[in-house]
Structures are given as C-alpha cells and as structure tokens.
Amino acid sequence: MDDWRLLNELRYLIYLGNGLQGRGQDLNKLISLVSKSNDIELIKSVLILKEDSDSLSPKQKLLWLTSKLRERFYPPLAADIAGPFPWNDDLSLVNANAHYCYERPLKRDLEPLGPSQCRDLENCSFIASLISMRNQEVPFPKIRQVNEYLYHVNLHFNGCDQRLVSVDASKVPTNEKGYQLSLVSDHFVDKIVEMAYLQVKSGSYTTNGSNTAIDTFLLTGFIPEVRSTDNISSLQEKLRCFKSGTCLLALGTGQHPANLEKPLMKNHDYPVIDVDLQRGVLVLRDPLYQSLHLQANVDTLIKEYEQLYISWRTDRLFTFEKTLEFFYNREKCEKFNTVMSKQLFLLENGSNSEQNIWLLLESHLQTEKSIAYLQELPKNVLSSTSPPHEGACDIGLHLLKLKMAAKSTKRIFGHSSTSNAFTIHLYSNSSSVDIGRLSADKCAKALECEVVNLEQCYMGSPFYCKSPTFQLEIVHPDNIQCPLNLQLLSEDYQDMVNLQIYYLKDHSLQKPIFADPNYTQQRYDKIFVPLLTNVRYKLVCSSYSNRSKHCYRLQITSSDDQLSLSHIRIKQIYTQFGGLPFQLERKIPYEMNKVVIPFTTFTNTTCFIRVLPSVFSVLMRMSLTVCDACGTFLHGTQFSQSPAPGGMVIDSWKCMGPAQYLLVIDVDQLKSDYTSFHFIICVGSSKKIMINERYC
C-alpha cells in the first residue's frame, strides 16, 4: 500500500507539478522495489510513470490538467493500473430525496431483468444507452473492483477514453421497503456504471437531464449526432446502419407540444432495439418498463417524437482517430466580431483519394451550459462569425461531416459561448489526414491597438491627427496595382468607426485617397481598394465617440489570389510628432494675428512641427514659418493655405545648434468673436529642444 501511495505522490508531481523536484531518488527507489514485486499492476504503473518522467508530452500534461470537475479529480488513468486508492476523499452522491432516508450497500438484483429505470431517478437517457449497448452487445466501460465496496470505472470525457471515476458502493440511499436509488438489473456492473455516471453528470442523485447520444458517448466514445425528426435526411440509410451494427439509435419526445398518446411520456428517451427495413418500422423499449415495447413508423416518428439520437460506432466506420486539444478564451476570441480572432485550424487530406472526414468537437465538462461548434472558415475571412452549423446546440458535442478531395486543405474555425477546454476528434480512413493549429496571419494581416485619453478625434476635429495610424506597403518586385480588402473593427459595438487612406508623407491629412466621410457601427470595410506596390500609405482609424479608450483591430486581405500576404507589410506608426523620439505639446492662446514662439536647441537636430487651430474655418488663412533669432526666414509654408485636418506642418527641418529660433504663426480672416481660440503645437525632434518658459 505504501508503494501505491508513493506512486500517486510522484504522479502528482510529474503530471500536475513541475517535475520530480528533487524526488528522483524516490522514483529510483520505487523502481528497485517493484522489480522484486509480484504485483503486475504496480510494475506496469511504475514503468509507465518512469517513461513519462523522461519525456512527458504536452498532450498528456493537458489531459491531467483538465481532470477537475466540481472539485473532484478524474485523472486519465486506466482502471487496471490506477491502484487501490481513489483520487477523491469524498465519493458520496448528494441525495435530496427524503423517502430514501437510509444508507445501505448496493444490492444485487437476482431476477433476470434487463436494465430498467428507477422511478425516482430522472436518467432515462442513461438507461436507454445501457439498453442499446446490451441489445447490440457493445463492450461496457472498463471496471475494476478494488475492495469490497470500491470500484474504479473508466468513462469517456474531457478528451480521454480512460477518465478514472471511483465509486463507493457502501452507502446507497435506501427506503423503508429496501428499495434503492438505483436502476433495476441483474447485471451488477450496470449499477456501478450508473453510480459513476451520476457522479460525473451532477455529483448527485438529482440529474439535470441529458440525452441518449451524449450519454452513450460518455460510456463508449461513440460519435453522437442529434437530429430533429422533422428534418431527417436519409432515414432509411440510418436504419440500415443500425441493422448492420454501425450505429445505435434512440428517439426522444422532448417538450412535445401535442398530447402524446399513452404510454408515451414527455422528455423521455426510447432506445431502438430492432428495425423492420421492409415496413420501415422501428421497435422501441421504454426505459421504465422492461416488457413495454413500442413501434414507430415514419409518420408516428415525426408526430410523436422530436429528436433522433444517433451514436455512430467509430470502430466500424473509421480506421484512424486523431485528437487535438485547445483552450478557448472567450474574452480574447470575442473581443472583436470576426472569425479571425477565433481558434483556427487547418485540415489536410494528404492522401491520393477523396476522403470522408468527421470532426467531433468535445467540450470538456463544466457546470455552465454553452454552445460550441466547428465550422469551415468562409472564403471572405473578414466576415463576422457565421451562424452555427446545423446541429450546433448546448449538449457539449458537435459533429461536422466533411468530404475532401485528394491533396486538399480546408480551414476551420471553432466558436464557443464560454471559455473552456476542448478536444477535437478527427476520424478518417487515411493516416494522411491530419488537423493542426492555423495561425490567423496565414489568412489575413492583422494588428490590434489600444489607445487611451483619446476623445473627439473624428474627422473635422482638431485632434484627428492623434487617431491611431498604421503604415501600409505592398512590397513587390514589380510596380503594379493590387486590390486589397481593408477592415477596421472596434471592440465596442456602439462605436462608430472610419478608416481613411493617405500617402505616408501627407502629414496634413489634406488629400485622402478614396475619401469617405461616413462612420459605420463597430465595423468599417473598404473592399477592393486598388493600391500601388512599393508605395507607402498610412491608414488613419478614427471614432465618432466621446469615449477616451478605444480598442481597434485592423485586418487586411488581398482581393487578388496572385498576391501573397507576405507582400503586405503593416505596422503601427505615431505621426502626431512625426515619429520622432523627443516630443513637446503646448496649448498657445490666440491674442493677435501673429504669434511668435521662441525655442532653443543645444545641438544639431531634426524637427517636425505641427500647428493645429482649435477651430477649423474655410475663411481662415494661416502660414507657419521658422526664423532665426534675428527674424530671418529659414523655413515655412505659404500664407494662402487654410489648415487641413492635420493642421499645418513643417517636416524634417534640420536646425543647427546651439541656437535660438522663432516659430511664427500668422493668421488672417479670423472672426474676432473667437475668444476661446487657441493653437495646439506639437513638436517632435531627434534631440531635445526647449520652448520659451512662457509657453510651458
């Protein structure tokens, strides 16, 4: 027993911790001890642990890290090497039924009865699964009796077909007449599996409802598919599959609006135990009564039932299964309304023949219900999230069936309404079919930015030049015109956004290319924009919003299949101060038509000067000049210009230092009632400069 305790300690360190952490001697000691042991189970377990300690795969690590459910731990361990101890101190199931006030060991039913539902347990879907499995002689979950009342059971969930569930059969709720909260069956293992099922599903004898397809998956790993009875295609084919043993079938009445004919019940599942292909008749069994058999044809099936549950036998349909685990962070994946921020995958058929491929998305179990699905990425990857594929619902399992041509690929995205861990099961009949992660930058060029303290920077505002700006260039060996699709997304769905294109050197933002003054809600698109290669542009992102914080995502794709994404270069740039490292911003009050601002440099430097009036007017005329200390003109703009959206700019002026200079702003045709009129001066420089203290 002490050897098993030490083994579990080391398992915890290797699989859930950061390695043996100085306990390597304990592992070597354990290996030495078991080499002299006759306990085959212990020997096998230690050898597996030694192998994993040498090279633990990320997949194994993740399977162990996703073992927790409702404060209980279900490790990925085969029942026959799990050892004599459970991984949870408390194995009890909560009992809220006051009629079952006693606790007795689980009893064996001696009468030759098939599994039937206990009337005080709402788990008809689980009983229907057991009936189907018994009917088609499907192997049961692996069970290992550890001591008189302790059993280890392996179930399929959280990406593993060997999740260890330990069952204590010593204290089962029992009423005064000796009846127990347990199904009726002459197979004792049915009762043990039911207790394991209840522990995983709810930790209680009160279940929250389920369906036969997902319960069968929990017990067998068979692929679940749920279809509405009013939209069942190829029903006859499915009946033939049942007859050939490639699937299990069940029907559910659901919340049926019509008055069901007795003995049918609402929210009740009925397993199919036989099919008459000639007459198209299904024979069903009621989980509550072993002797009650019902019949349904196509007409009654649509009239009386809402769901058809199909459990596909993977071992008879496919030769290969591969799995891929991932975590879906909803906050990150839903930040912007675009498929490009989802989890993306590349599905490849590397074989020389067409392949039927099934992808099963398995949500790892959690208390919160969610809708999760896989779907093909639309050709226009800049689209918002597509409506869910048929069959996507809140059962935690979603099946996507695909047909792929030889040597072809498909791009897939995953969506979930909650943050969770997931496993993708890929089924195919070729070892050359595979699935892997797909980076979003393989589908579109994208950059995200977050800006704060940014208000009223819409077009027409004096602060428009402060808006987040990106540099765009198509680097190509030929000077040609290439069409691009541009998209700007805001995190805030109420935000009104706009995206304008300028040449990089248009510092005054005077000549937008393909100008569009309109703002659109949360998402702004410019489709099929013809741009020249090897020319630098800047993209100005603005918001018609008073919020001071904005989160943007810029996405770009090519409209021309001949243009690779690698040709497209984008980066965020900071143009308010000309991209120079030393920056000064001053608010200068307007007092007369000429404003003179002295500034000093102590060394040679390059300057960028931007002057923004607080009010734009078509009547206003301004000039901007730089003079030396004696008033001699050195550099400047024409007086006839009126300020553009980016103000007036002096770019890349090289001044010699040490020296003092004068920045002169001349204004004409300004109305005298602009009492609150002022200038915003933005000066960027490669070396530090000083502005007269009066303006600090």
C-alpha positions in Angstrom: 0.0 0.0 0.0 2.8 2.4 0.8 4.3 1.8 -2.6 1.0 2.9 -4.2 0.8 6.0 -2.0 4.4 6.9 -3.1 3.5 6.2 -6.7 0.5 8.6 -6.6 2.6 11.3 -5.0 5.1 11.1 -7.8 2.3 11.0 -10.4 1.0 14.3 -8.9 4.5 15.9 -9.2 5.1 14.7 -12.8 1.7 15.3 -14.3 0.4 18.2 -12.3 3.5 19.9 -10.9 6.9 20.9 -12.4 8.5 17.5 -12.4 10.0 15.4 -9.6 11.6 18.5 -7.9 14.3 16.5 -6.1 12.3 13.4 -5.7 14.2 11.4 -8.4 15.7 9.2 -5.8 12.2 8.2 -4.7 11.3 7.2 -8.2 14.5 5.1 -8.5 13.8 3.5 -5.1 10.3 2.7 -6.2 11.6 1.1 -9.4 14.0 -1.0 -7.4 11.2 -2.2 -5.1 8.7 -3.1 -7.8 11.4 -5.1 -9.7 11.2 -7.6 -6.8 7.3 -7.4 -6.6 4.8 -9.8 -8.0 2.2 -7.1 -8.4 1.9 -6.8 -12.2 -0.4 -3.8 -11.9 2.1 -1.9 -9.8 5.0 -2.9 -12.0 3.2 -1.7 -15.2 2.2 1.6 -13.5 5.7 2.4 -12.3 7.2 1.7 -15.7 4.7 4.0 -17.4 5.5 6.7 -14.9 9.2 6.3 -15.5 8.7 6.6 -19.2 6.6 9.8 -18.8 9.1 11.3 -16.3 11.7 11.1 -19.0 9.6 12.6 -21.8 6.2 13.9 -20.9 4.2 15.1 -23.9 2.2 18.3 -23.8 -0.9 16.3 -24.6 -0.5 14.1 -21.5 0.1 17.2 -19.4 -3.0 18.9 -20.7 -5.2 15.8 -20.1 -4.1 15.7 -16.4 -4.6 19.4 -16.0 -8.2 19.2 -17.3 -9.1 16.5 -14.8 -11.0 18.6 -12.3 -14.8 18.8 -12.3 -16.9 20.2 -9.5 -13.9 20.0 -7.1 -13.4 16.3 -7.9 -10.5 14.9 -9.8 -10.8 12.4 -12.6 -7.3 11.6 -13.9 -6.6 10.0 -17.3 -5.8 6.6 -15.8 -6.8 3.1 -16.9 -8.7 1.3 -14.2 -6.4 -1.6 -14.2 -3.3 0.5 -13.3 -5.0 3.1 -11.1 -4.1 1.4 -7.8 -6.1 0.7 -4.6 -6.9 4.3 -3.7 -9.4 6.8 -5.1 -8.2 10.3 -6.1 -11.0 12.0 -4.2 -11.6 11.8 -0.5 -15.4 12.1 -0.8 -17.1 9.8 -3.3 -20.7 10.3 -2.0 -23.6 11.4 -4.1 -25.9 14.1 -2.8 -29.4 12.8 -2.0 -32.3 15.2 -1.8 -35.0 12.5 -1.8 -36.3 12.3 1.8 -38.0 9.0 1.1 -34.7 7.3 0.8 -33.5 8.0 4.3 -31.3 5.0 5.0 -27.9 4.1 3.6 -27.1 0.5 2.7 -24.6 -1.3 0.5 -25.6 -1.5 -3.2 -27.8 -4.6 -3.7 -27.7 -7.1 -6.5 -30.9 -7.8 -8.3 -31.2 -11.6 -8.8 -34.2 -11.7 -11.2 -33.2 -12.0 -14.9 -34.1 -8.4 -15.8 -32.6 -6.1 -18.3 -31.7 -2.6 -17.2 -34.8 -0.6 -16.2 -35.0 2.9 -14.8 -35.6 3.6 -11.1 -38.8 5.8 -10.9 -37.1 8.2 -8.6 -34.1 8.8 -10.8 -34.5 11.1 -13.9 -31.9 9.3 -16.0 -34.0 7.7 -18.8 -31.3 8.7 -21.4 -28.7 6.8 -19.5 -30.9 3.7 -19.2 -31.7 4.0 -22.9 -27.9 3.9 -23.6 -27.5 0.8 -21.4 -30.4 -0.9 -23.2 -28.9 -0.1 -26.6 -25.5 -1.3 -25.6 -26.8 -4.6 -24.2 -29.0 -5.0 -27.3 -26.1 -4.7 -29.7 -23.5 -6.3 -27.4 -21.4 -3.2 -27.1 -18.4 -3.6 -24.7 -19.1 -1.9 -21.4 -16.7 0.6 -19.7 -13.7 -0.9 -18.0 -14.5 -1.7 -14.4 -12.1 -2.8 -11.7 -13.1 -3.8 -8.2 -10.5 -2.5 -5.7 -12.0 -3.7 -2.4 -15.4 -4.9 -1.2 -17.2 -1.7 -2.0 -14.7 0.4 -4.0 -14.8 0.3 -7.8 -12.7 2.1 -10.5 -14.6 2.9 -13.7 -13.3 4.3 -17.0 -15.6 6.8 -18.8 -15.1 8.9 -21.9 -15.0 12.6 -21.2 -12.6 15.6 -21.2 -10.7 14.4 -24.2 -9.8 11.0 -22.8 -11.4 7.5 -23.0 -9.9 6.5 -19.7 -11.1 9.0 -17.2 -10.9 7.4 -13.8 -14.2 7.6 -11.8 -14.1 5.8 -8.3 -17.4 4.6 -6.9 -18.1 3.8 -3.3 -21.0 1.3 -3.2 -21.2 1.0 0.6 -23.8 3.8 1.2 -26.6 3.8 -1.3 -29.9 5.7 -0.4 -32.5 3.1 0.6 -36.1 3.5 1.6 -38.1 1.7 4.3 -39.1 -1.1 2.0 -35.5 -1.8 1.0 -35.7 -0.2 -2.5 -32.7 1.7 -3.5 -32.0 4.8 -5.6 -30.5 2.6 -8.3 -31.6 1.1 -11.6 -33.0 -2.4 -11.8 -30.8 -5.0 -13.4 -29.4 -8.5 -12.9 -26.1 -7.1 -14.1 -24.4 -5.6 -11.0 -22.0 -3.7 -13.3 -24.9 -1.7 -14.6 -25.5 -0.3 -11.2 -21.8 0.5 -10.7 -21.7 2.3 -14.0 -24.8 4.2 -13.1 -23.2 5.5 -9.9 -20.1 6.6 -11.9 -22.4 8.3 -14.4 -24.3 10.2 -11.7 -21.1 11.3 -10.1 -19.7 12.8 -13.3 -23.0 14.3 -14.6 -24.1 16.0 -11.4 -22.5 14.6 -8.3 -26.0 13.9 -7.1 -28.9 11.5 -7.4 -30.8 14.5 -8.9 -29.8 14.8 -12.5 -30.3 17.9 -14.8 -31.4 16.0 -17.9 -29.4 14.6 -20.7 -29.9 12.7 -24.0 -29.1 9.3 -25.1 -26.5 10.3 -27.7 -24.2 12.2 -25.2 -24.7 9.6 -22.5 -23.7 6.9 -25.0 -20.6 8.9 -25.8 -19.7 9.1 -22.1 -20.0 5.3 -21.8 -18.5 4.2 -25.2 -16.9 7.2 -27.0 -19.3 6.6 -30.0 -19.8 9.7 -32.1 -23.1 11.4 -31.1 -25.4 13.1 -33.6 -28.7 14.7 -32.7 -31.3 15.3 -35.5 -34.7 16.9 -35.4 -37.4 14.4 -36.5 -39.0 16.9 -38.9 -35.7 17.3 -40.7 -34.2 13.8 -41.0 -32.5 13.1 -44.3 -31.7 9.5 -45.5 -33.7 7.9 -42.6 -33.7 4.6 -44.4 -29.9 4.7 -44.7 -29.7 5.3 -40.9 -32.0 2.3 -40.3 -29.7 0.1 -42.5 -26.7 1.3 -40.5 -28.5 0.3 -37.3 -29.3 -3.1 -38.7 -25.7 -3.6 -39.7 -24.5 -2.6 -36.3 -22.6 0.6 -37.3 -24.8 2.8 -35.1 -27.2 2.8 -32.1 -30.5 4.7 -32.3 -32.9 6.2 -29.9 -35.9 8.6 -30.0 -36.8 11.4 -27.7 -40.2 13.0 -27.2 -38.7 16.3 -25.8 -41.1 19.1 -25.0 -43.6 17.9 -27.5 -46.5 20.3 -28.0 -49.1 17.7 -28.8 -50.9 15.5 -26.4 -48.9 12.3 -26.5 -50.7 9.0 -26.8 -50.2 6.8 -23.8 -47.8 5.2 -22.8 -45.5 7.9 -24.3 -44.2 10.5 -21.9 -42.7 13.9 -22.4 -39.0 14.5 -22.1 -38.4 10.8 -22.3 -35.9 8.8 -24.4 -36.7 5.5 -26.0 -33.9 3.2 -27.4 -34.4 1.4 -30.7 -34.0 -2.3 -30.2 -35.0 -3.5 -33.6 -35.9 -2.3 -37.1 -38.1 -3.8 -39.8 -36.5 -2.5 -43.0 -39.2 -3.8 -45.3 -42.0 -2.0 -43.5 -39.9 0.9 -42.2 -40.9 0.2 -38.6 -38.8 0.9 -35.5 -39.2 -1.2 -32.4 -38.6 0.8 -29.2 -38.3 -0.1 -25.5 -39.4 2.0 -22.6 -36.5 2.5 -20.1 -39.0 2.4 -17.3 -40.6 -1.0 -18.2 -38.6 -3.9 -19.5 -41.6 -5.5 -21.1 -43.1 -2.4 -22.7 -42.2 -2.4 -26.4 -43.4 0.3 -28.8 -43.5 0.7 -32.5 -42.9 3.8 -34.7 -43.0 4.3 -38.5 -42.0 7.4 -40.3 -45.4 9.1 -39.7 -45.6 8.4 -36.0 -41.9 9.2 -35.6 -42.5 12.8 -36.8 -45.8 13.2 -35.0 -44.8 11.8 -31.6 -41.0 12.4 -31.2 -38.8 15.5 -31.5 -35.3 14.1 -31.7 -33.5 11.2 -33.3 -30.3 10.3 -31.4 -27.6 8.5 -33.4 -24.5 7.0 -31.8 -22.0 6.1 -34.6 -19.7 3.2 -33.8 -16.3 4.7 -34.6 -14.5 1.3 -34.6 -16.7 0.1 -37.5 -16.7 3.4 -39.6 -13.2 4.6 -39.4 -9.6 3.2 -39.2 -7.9 6.3 -37.7 -8.7 8.7 -34.9 -6.5 11.7 -34.0 -7.1 14.3 -31.3 -6.2 17.9 -30.8 -6.7 19.8 -27.5 -7.1 23.6 -27.2 -8.4 26.2 -24.9 -11.0 28.8 -26.0 -10.6 32.1 -24.2 -13.9 33.8 -24.8 -12.6 37.3 -23.7 -9.9 37.1 -26.2 -11.7 35.3 -29.0 -14.9 37.5 -28.8 -13.1 40.8 -28.3 -13.8 41.7 -31.9 -16.6 40.4 -34.1 -14.6 38.5 -36.6 -13.8 34.9 -37.3 -10.1 35.8 -37.5 -10.0 36.1 -33.7 -11.4 32.6 -33.2 -9.4 29.4 -32.8 -8.3 28.4 -36.3 -7.3 25.0 -37.6 -6.0 23.6 -40.9 -7.5 20.3 -42.0 -5.3 18.4 -44.6 -6.1 15.5 -46.8 -2.6 14.4 -47.8 -3.9 11.1 -49.4 -4.3 10.5 -53.1 -8.0 9.8 -52.8 -11.2 11.6 -51.8 -11.8 11.2 -48.0 -14.9 11.3 -45.8 -13.8 13.1 -42.6 -15.7 13.6 -39.4 -14.7 16.2 -36.8 -16.2 15.9 -33.3 -15.8 18.9 -31.1 -15.9 17.8 -27.4 -16.4 20.4 -24.8 -14.8 19.5 -21.5 -17.4 19.1 -18.9 -18.3 22.2 -16.8 -21.3 23.3 -14.8 -22.2 26.1 -17.2 -24.0 25.1 -20.4 -22.6 26.5 -23.6 -22.9 26.4 -27.4 -19.8 25.3 -29.2 -19.2 24.3 -32.8 -16.7 23.9 -35.6 -17.3 25.4 -39.0 -15.5 25.9 -42.3 -13.9 29.3 -42.5 -15.7 31.4 -45.1 -13.9 32.5 -48.2 -14.2 36.0 -47.1 -12.2 35.7 -43.8 -13.1 39.3 -42.9 -16.7 38.3 -42.3 -18.2 38.3 -38.8 -19.0 35.0 -37.1 -21.2 32.8 -39.3 -24.4 31.3 -38.0 -23.8 28.0 -36.4 -23.7 24.9 -38.5 -26.8 22.6 -38.3 -26.7 20.5 -35.2 -24.9 23.1 -33.0 -26.6 23.1 -29.6 -25.8 23.2 -25.9 -25.1 19.4 -25.5 -21.3 19.9 -25.4 -20.6 17.8 -28.5 -20.8 18.9 -32.1 -20.2 16.8 -35.2 -19.0 18.3 -38.5 -19.0 15.9 -41.5 -16.8 16.8 -44.5 -15.8 15.4 -47.8 -12.3 16.4 -49.0 -10.7 16.0 -52.4 -7.3 14.4 -52.7 -4.3 16.6 -51.7 -6.6 19.4 -50.5 -7.0 21.5 -47.4 -9.8 23.2 -45.5 -9.7 26.0 -43.0 -11.8 25.5 -39.9 -12.7 27.8 -37.0 -14.0 27.0 -33.6 -16.5 29.0 -31.6 -17.8 28.7 -28.0 -20.2 30.9 -25.9 -18.0 30.3 -22.8 -14.3 29.9 -22.0 -13.4 26.2 -21.9 -11.0 23.5 -22.8 -11.9 21.4 -25.9 -10.8 18.3 -27.7 -11.2 17.8 -31.5 -11.6 14.2 -32.5 -10.7 13.6 -36.2 -12.0 10.4 -37.7 -10.9 9.2 -41.2 -9.8 6.1 -43.1 -6.4 7.5 -44.1 -3.3 8.1 -41.9 -2.5 11.1 -44.3 -5.5 13.1 -42.9 -4.5 15.5 -40.2 -5.5 18.6 -38.3 -3.4 21.3 -36.7 -3.5 24.8 -35.5 -3.7 27.6 -38.1 -2.2 31.0 -37.3 -4.5 33.9 -38.2 -1.7 35.7 -40.0 -1.9 32.9 -42.6 -5.4 34.1 -43.5 -5.1 37.9 -43.1 -2.8 40.6 -42.0 -3.9 42.0 -38.7 -2.8 44.4 -36.0 -4.5 45.4 -32.8 -4.0 48.6 -30.8 -5.4 50.2 -27.7 -5.4 53.9 -27.1 -6.4 55.9 -24.0 -7.1 59.6 -23.3 -8.3 60.0 -26.8 -11.5 61.9 -27.2 -13.2 63.8 -30.1 -10.7 62.7 -32.7 -13.2 62.3 -35.6 -12.7 63.8 -39.0 -13.1 67.6 -38.8 -11.8 67.7 -35.2 -8.5 69.5 -34.5 -7.3 66.3 -32.9 -8.0 64.0 -35.9 -4.2 63.6 -36.4 -4.0 61.9 -32.9 -6.0 59.0 -34.2 -4.3 55.6 -34.3 -2.4 55.3 -37.5 -0.9 52.3 -39.4 1.7 52.3 -42.2 0.8 50.0 -45.2 3.1 49.0 -48.0 2.8 46.3 -50.6 6.4 45.1 -51.2 6.6 43.5 -54.7 9.3 43.1 -57.3 7.0 44.7 -59.9 5.4 48.1 -59.8 1.8 47.2 -60.3 -1.6 48.0 -58.9 -3.1 45.5 -56.4 -6.6 45.4 -54.9 -6.8 45.0 -51.1 -9.7 44.5 -48.7 -9.4 46.7 -45.6 -11.4 46.3 -42.4 -11.4 48.3 -39.1 -13.1 46.7 -36.1 -13.8 48.3 -32.7 -14.2 46.4 -29.5 -17.2 48.5 -28.6 -20.3 47.5 -30.6 -21.7 51.1 -30.1 -18.6 52.7 -31.6 -18.9 54.5 -34.9 -15.6 54.0 -36.8 -14.0 55.2 -40.0 -10.8 54.3 -41.9 -9.1 56.7 -44.3 -6.1 56.2 -46.6 -3.4 58.8 -47.2 0.1 58.8 -48.7 2.6 58.5 -45.9 4.1 62.0 -46.4 0.7 63.7 -46.3 1.3 64.9 -42.8 -1.5 67.5 -43.0 -4.0 64.8 -44.0 -5.1 67.0 -46.8 -5.7 64.5 -49.6 -7.4 61.3 -48.6 -7.3 58.5 -51.2 -10.9 57.2 -51.9 -12.3 59.7 -49.3 -15.4 58.6 -47.4 -16.6 60.8 -44.5 -19.2 58.2 -43.3 -18.8 56.4 -40.0 -20.3 52.9 -39.5 -21.1 50.9 -36.4 -18.3 48.9 -34.9 -17.0 47.7 -38.3 -15.8 49.7 -41.3 -14.9 48.0 -44.6 -13.1 49.2 -47.7 -13.4 46.4 -50.3 -11.3 46.0 -53.4 -9.2 49.1 -52.9 -6.6 49.4 -55.7 -3.2 50.4 -54.3 0.2 50.6 -55.9 3.0 48.4 -54.9 6.2 49.8 -53.3 4.3 52.9 -52.2 3.9 53.8 -48.5 0.5 54.6 -47.3 -0.9 55.4 -43.9 -4.3 54.3 -42.6 -6.0 56.6 -40.1 -8.5 55.0 -37.8 -11.0 57.3 -36.1 -14.1 57.0 -34.0 -17.1 59.3 -33.7 -17.3 58.7 -30.0 -16.6 60.6 -26.8 -15.1 57.5 -25.1 -11.5 58.1 -24.1 -10.4 54.5 -24.5 -10.6 52.6 -27.8 -9.5 49.1 -28.9 -9.1 48.6 -32.6 -8.2 45.7 -34.9 -7.1 46.4 -38.5 -7.4 43.5 -40.9 -6.2 43.3 -44.5 -6.6 40.6 -47.1 -5.8 40.6 -50.8 -8.5 40.7 -53.4 -6.1 39.1 -55.9 -5.2 35.5 -55.4 -1.8 36.1 -57.1 -0.7 38.5 -54.3 0.7 36.7 -51.2 0.0 38.0 -47.7 3.8 38.1 -47.2 3.9 41.0 -49.7 1.7 43.1 -47.4 3.6 45.0 -44.6 1.7 46.8 -41.9 2.9 48.4 -38.6 1.5 51.0 -36.2 3.1 54.4 -36.5 2.9 57.6 -34.4 2.5 60.6 -36.7 1.4 63.3 -34.3 5.0 64.3 -33.7 6.4 62.9 -37.0 7.6 59.7 -35.3 10.5 61.5 -33.6 11.5 60.5 -30.1 11.5 63.9 -28.3 8.0 65.4 -28.1 6.6 68.6 -26.9 2.9 69.6 -27.0 1.7 73.1 -26.0 -1.6 75.0 -25.9 -1.0 78.5 -27.2 -3.7 81.1 -26.7 -4.5 83.4 -29.7 -4.1 87.1 -28.9 -3.3 88.7 -32.2 -2.8 87.8 -35.9 0.9 87.0 -35.3 2.1 84.6 -32.6 5.9 84.3 -32.1 7.2 81.3 -30.1 10.9 81.2 -29.2 12.6 77.8 -28.9 16.2 76.7 -28.4 18.3 73.7 -29.4 21.7 72.9 -27.9 22.8 70.6 -30.7 22.1 69.8 -34.3 18.6 68.1 -34.6 15.8 67.3 -37.0 12.4 68.9 -36.2 8.8 68.2 -37.1 6.3 70.9 -36.2 2.6 70.6 -36.4 0.2 73.5 -35.6 -3.5 72.8 -35.1 -6.1 75.5 -34.7 -8.8 74.8 -32.2 -11.4 75.7 -34.8 -11.3 75.0 -38.5 -12.8 77.5 -40.9 -12.7 77.8 -44.7 -12.2 81.6 -44.2 -9.1 81.1 -42.1 -5.7 81.5 -43.7 -2.5 80.6 -41.9 1.2 80.5 -42.5 3.9 78.8 -40.5 7.5 79.9 -40.6 10.7 79.4 -38.7 13.2 82.3 -38.4 16.5 82.7 -36.7 16.9 84.9 -33.6 17.2 88.0 -35.9 13.9 87.2 -37.7 15.5 85.9 -40.9 13.2 83.5 -42.7 14.6 79.9 -42.7 11.7 77.6 -43.5 8.0 77.7 -43.8 4.6 77.3 -45.6 2.6 79.5 -47.9 0.3 82.1 -46.4 -2.6 81.3 -48.7 -3.1 77.8 -47.2 -6.0 77.1 -45.0 -5.4 74.5 -42.3 -6.0 70.9 -43.3 -7.4 68.2 -41.0 -3.9 67.5 -39.8 -3.1 71.2 -39.3 -0.1 72.9 -40.8 3.2 71.0 -40.8 6.9 71.6 -41.2 8.5 68.3 -41.8 12.1 67.2 -41.5 13.6 70.6 -40.9 17.2 70.3 -39.9 18.4 73.0 -37.5 21.9 73.7 -36.3 22.7 74.2 -32.7 23.3 75.6 -30.3 21.0 78.3 -31.4 17.7 80.1 -30.7 14.9 80.1 -33.3 11.4 81.7 -33.7 8.3 79.8 -34.7 5.9 82.4 -36.3 2.2 81.7 -36.8 0.4 84.2 -39.0 -3.4 84.1 -39.1 -5.8 86.1 -41.4 -9.6 86.4 -41.8 -10.3 85.1 -38.3 -13.5 86.3 -36.8 -13.0 88.5 -33.7 -15.6 86.6 -31.6 -13.4 83.5 -31.4 -12.5 84.5 -27.8 -11.6 80.9 -26.8 -9.5 80.3 -29.9 -6.1 78.7 -29.4 -3.4 76.7 -31.1 -2.1 73.2 -30.3 1.6 73.0 -31.2 3.2 69.5 -31.5 7.0 69.5 -31.9 8.9 66.3 -32.4 12.7 66.3 -32.6 15.6 63.8 -32.8 17.4 65.7 -30.0 15.9 67.6 -27.1 14.8 71.2 -27.6 13.4 73.9 -25.2 10.4 76.2 -25.7 10.3 79.6 -24.0 9.0 79.3 -20.4 6.1 81.5 -21.2 4.6 78.6 -23.2 5.3 75.7 -20.8 
